[in-house]
Amino acid sequence: MNRTTAILAAALAASTLSACGSNSLFSRDRPDEMMVSRQAPLVVPPDYALVPPAPGTARPGGDTTAEQTLRALFGGAAPRSASEAAVIGSADGARADPGIRSQVGSPDTQVVDKGLVTRDILVAPEGDGRDAQAAIPGA
């Protein structure tokens, strides 16, 4: 054996044997696993003020799940700021029709021509796409 191997073997043996000794690092206080104490079980006290809901009645919370979700996401109704009210006022927002989104597809609506592709997409038949076909013009 050469000298380096002997030194490494001695260091390994010393570190292995040092783990067998006890010092303050390895002899700290640990809980005794045999000393188990029983705790009282959880008991829910009866609440006689609660009555089961009648079938078909609304939930006592008042709001639906969708309303609660929207309020959690967007914070509910908030008053408009002065600058937002000024912008809406200058854009004549009071004259806007509240049901405009339902009237966009009516034949009386004037729209800007966006091209043939947009028209083809809008007049495409409804379906799941199984019968869809693609044509390359000029090919």
C-alpha positions as CSV (number, residue, x, y, z in Angstrom):
1,M,0.0,0.0,0.0
2,N,1.2,3.4,-0.7
3,R,1.2,6.2,1.7
4,T,-1.9,8.1,0.3
5,T,-4.0,4.9,0.5
6,A,-2.9,4.3,4.1
7,I,-3.8,7.8,5.2
8,L,-7.2,7.7,3.5
9,A,-8.0,4.3,5.1
10,A,-7.0,5.7,8.5
11,A,-9.1,8.8,8.1
12,L,-12.1,6.6,7.0
13,A,-11.6,4.3,10.0
14,A,-11.4,7.3,12.4
15,S,-14.5,8.9,11.0
16,T,-16.4,5.6,11.2
17,L,-15.4,5.0,14.8
18,S,-16.1,8.5,15.9
19,A,-19.8,7.9,15.0
20,C,-19.9,5.3,17.7
21,G,-19.0,7.7,20.5
22,S,-21.4,9.9,22.3
23,N,-20.9,13.6,22.7
24,S,-23.3,16.5,23.2
25,L,-24.0,16.7,19.4
26,F,-25.5,13.2,19.3
27,S,-26.9,12.8,22.8
28,R,-29.6,15.5,22.8
29,D,-33.0,15.1,24.5
30,R,-35.6,13.3,22.4
31,P,-39.2,12.6,23.1
32,D,-39.9,9.1,24.5
33,E,-42.0,7.2,22.0
34,M,-43.3,4.9,24.8
35,M,-44.8,7.8,26.8
36,V,-48.0,8.3,24.8
37,S,-50.8,10.2,26.4
38,R,-54.4,9.9,25.4
39,Q,-56.3,13.1,24.4
40,A,-60.0,13.6,24.7
41,P,-61.9,13.0,21.4
42,L,-63.3,15.9,19.6
43,V,-67.0,16.4,20.3
44,V,-69.2,18.8,18.3
45,P,-71.8,20.2,20.6
46,P,-75.3,20.0,19.3
47,D,-76.8,23.2,18.0
48,Y,-80.6,23.2,18.4
49,A,-81.1,26.5,16.5
50,L,-80.3,24.9,13.2
51,V,-83.1,23.3,11.2
52,P,-82.8,21.4,8.0
53,P,-83.8,23.3,4.9
54,A,-87.1,22.6,3.3
55,P,-87.0,20.8,-0.1
56,G,-87.1,23.3,-3.0
57,T,-86.3,26.4,-1.0
58,A,-83.5,28.7,-1.8
59,R,-80.2,28.4,0.0
60,P,-79.8,30.6,3.0
61,G,-76.6,32.2,1.6
62,G,-78.7,34.2,-0.9
63,D,-76.1,34.4,-3.7
64,T,-75.6,31.7,-6.3
65,T,-72.2,30.1,-6.8
66,A,-71.7,32.1,-10.0
67,E,-72.5,35.4,-8.3
68,Q,-70.1,34.5,-5.5
69,T,-67.4,33.6,-8.0
70,L,-67.8,36.9,-9.9
71,R,-67.7,38.9,-6.7
72,A,-64.5,37.1,-5.6
73,L,-62.9,37.7,-9.0
74,F,-63.9,41.2,-9.8
75,G,-64.8,42.6,-6.4
76,G,-68.4,43.5,-7.0
77,A,-69.9,46.7,-8.3
78,A,-67.6,49.7,-7.9
79,P,-68.5,53.4,-8.5
80,R,-67.0,55.0,-11.6
81,S,-64.1,57.4,-11.1
82,A,-64.4,61.0,-12.2
83,S,-62.1,60.4,-15.1
84,E,-64.0,57.3,-16.3
85,A,-67.3,59.2,-16.0
86,A,-65.8,62.1,-18.0
87,V,-64.7,59.8,-20.8
88,I,-68.1,58.1,-21.0
89,G,-69.8,61.4,-20.9
90,S,-67.7,62.8,-23.8
91,A,-68.3,59.6,-25.8
92,D,-72.1,60.2,-25.3
93,G,-72.3,57.0,-23.3
94,A,-75.8,57.8,-22.0
95,R,-77.2,57.5,-25.5
96,A,-75.8,54.0,-26.1
97,D,-78.3,51.2,-26.4
98,P,-77.8,48.7,-23.5
99,G,-78.9,45.8,-25.7
100,I,-76.5,46.5,-28.5
101,R,-74.7,43.2,-28.2
102,S,-77.9,41.3,-29.1
103,Q,-78.5,43.4,-32.1
104,V,-75.1,43.2,-33.8
105,G,-76.1,40.3,-36.0
106,S,-79.3,42.0,-37.3
107,P,-79.6,42.7,-41.0
108,D,-80.0,46.5,-40.3
109,T,-76.6,46.7,-38.7
110,Q,-73.9,48.5,-40.8
111,V,-70.6,46.8,-40.6
112,V,-67.2,47.3,-42.3
113,D,-66.2,44.7,-44.9
114,K,-63.4,42.7,-43.5
115,G,-62.8,40.5,-46.5
116,L,-63.9,37.3,-47.9
117,V,-62.2,35.1,-45.3
118,T,-64.0,36.7,-42.5
119,R,-67.3,36.4,-44.4
120,D,-66.7,32.7,-45.0
121,I,-65.9,32.1,-41.4
122,L,-69.1,33.9,-40.2
123,V,-71.4,32.1,-42.7
124,A,-69.8,28.7,-42.1
125,P,-72.3,26.0,-41.0
126,E,-72.4,25.0,-37.4
127,G,-71.0,21.6,-36.5
128,D,-68.2,19.7,-34.9
129,G,-65.8,20.1,-37.9
130,R,-66.1,16.5,-39.1
131,D,-67.3,17.6,-42.5
132,A,-65.0,20.7,-42.8
133,Q,-63.1,21.2,-46.0
134,A,-60.3,23.5,-46.9
135,A,-59.7,24.9,-50.4
136,I,-56.6,26.8,-51.5
137,P,-57.5,29.3,-54.2
138,G,-55.3,29.2,-57.3
139,A,-54.0,25.8,-56.5
